[in-house]
């Protein structure tokens, strides 16, 4: 499962980041790395943009990137 | 006096600027990094017998540099010489920030860690043990709050202290297996005569294992490159097998994140209270209400700009007129008097009068940035902008475009994909810059009722933005096919804006605006005044003077004087030029005066106002002085005025902006396209609007 499968407010642990460079480097820099805890905060009406909290940092992602982050409840 | 050179480096939004502002008795220099248009802030401060020079480097998330600003910082860290690194981190997100700190510590330079905004953590019931953190990282750690001025002076003491240490303690090590590989490779690197320092070799090897292209380029020309390259490949294979990863970069990322996590667990008691940001975000980026709230903010900003900003205008107008009249009496009559009082002062005055409007707009945009709302707006708008072939981050240059097109072109650098960047830059001109505001304010107050003025201005701004989006969509479909750049953006927590920083920004902005108004615009106004006053026609003047003396009626006298002025203008260089280009603008209902004013707008948009002032107010040198607004109502009809507004909205931005575009885009094909298409589009749109209004009976 990935971020887009979470419910708003739900927490999960990141298991894998499937993105390629340069997106991966950017996700890592924001703290989206294997082992960190992620919480889905919000998404826009049409679920095109997602907001997550990773260890205290809020990050906005597009649908494509959100699907690249695999998580485990 | 001993000199110490320090660099201040940290991730974006950690409050480096406010620390710089909080250092007392510091001299601030603002400039650019050599060869690039990235702002460089530098402070000099004296402490005892030391002179400390601190360079504030642009925010950087990771040494894996991504944006042009990050490239500047990385290059500076790698190539320039300095004594001390001041690494600033945000106490609220210590863990993420420490990941970058660990990358910095790989360099093994003398480093101090500044944990900023610690007050925010403590307010929420958290705590950070600075001694323990210092012990774990083996570098000095200072807890600061720029807001409360806490710990700021101690930074300087620590800089001096560590300057005298022989070298960085830095005892951070990675997994044993990784360190083995690092040591093996570093030994190969040390065979080269270019390397004598083990720490530097170790740093380069780590970067090479992380596939850092900048470092790769440096070692590529070394004689030991072949040996190193082969050993590097083997090391990477071994590590991938050992740790079961696809990429060694992942390995380092996981190592650093795990280290940062364990450090934070040992030194920090996390805040207990739920942050205010959660509660505010529930409303401001609400899926349904978010966008209307955003639009309301924007609408409010423009209403404020127009309603409140117009209050001091009359007062300024009167003051400037009085000053010009006073000076006219003092200076000896003649050409010089006329240059100053008829040419320069009214022209500069016309621009300064609109300063209140421009200041309020800038204040609003700064406020959006400082509070953190700007990122929310980008979040809300990404889905929408994606449809037009743009992305949420393009919102930031697009909004900056409402301030000034020049920084907006530079802000477009954050878009990494060249296509996304070019499309954004090609439509930035449609975002109405603040220099166009004076022109709109003038035309609106001349041709629209006061109660609808705010709405008309809002329509102009929104109209320009919508047009830009459609053009972006067309450009994306016709010129570029391909996916837009990915979108990963930090959403900083909401913060109360710092009054000092707001005031500072506003001061810099207004200084720049007045500087521009005072030199460039006045220069342009003087050229226009010269072109419109020369050559002299003594016979014509004599003829009119005689007729004026002959008539008794004051009204006829005035009429004759105005006629003379009109004739003089018509025969001037400017009049001749205006007549030459009149056929181009004639289908839009423009006379030669409007044509000349439009062309002069290429020098700078606000010059349109001063040109119109010079062109229409020349005949008004008597006691029945009529204002520019009345003159415009007299000479220009409604549909022509609207056509002029449309032209100003769309055609090429000023020469300063155009030069910036040329500097940013090296391809001549794009430069040519950029120079031509807005003007053609502007003419076509103005033509349509003019004729639609004519059909509607205006």
Interface residues (C-beta under 8 A of the other chain):
Chain A: X17 X19 X22 X23 X24 X25 X26 X27 X28 X29 X30 X31 X33 X34 X35 X36 X41 X42 X43 X44 X45 X46 X48 X49 X51 X54 X55 X56 X57 X58 X59 X60 X61 X62 X64 X65
Chain B: X61 X62 X64 X66 X92 X93 X95 X96 X99 X100 X249 X250 X253 X254 X257 X258 X261 X277 X278 X281 X285 X287 X288 X290 X375 X378 X379 X380 X382 X383 X386 X392 X416 X486 X487 X488 X489 X490 X491 X492 X493
